[in-house]
């Protein structure tokens, strides 16, 4: 699932514990490690602020594993985005995951 500038991959493991695990990565096309780390910090903070949008359907148990990959800003090349851009992407991605997960478990 792609919501510029963040791509998201997720897997639901029905056998695992009832929890959500998230991982964060930035493409290597951003040369400086300090900039990649800065973006990963912003991704983690945005997920922390929006994770309440992910709710396990009642009566289910299972582990939701999510990876967020920063791929860059559309038509602007790779650069460190404002927190607003990442927050907007995260607030769009998480409800989509929730809807897909809920429909799959029904």
Beta strands, then each sheet from edge to edge (+ up, - down):
strand 1: 2-3
strand 2: 5-13
strand 3: 19-26
strand 4: 63-72
sheet 1: 1+ 2- 4+ 3+
end
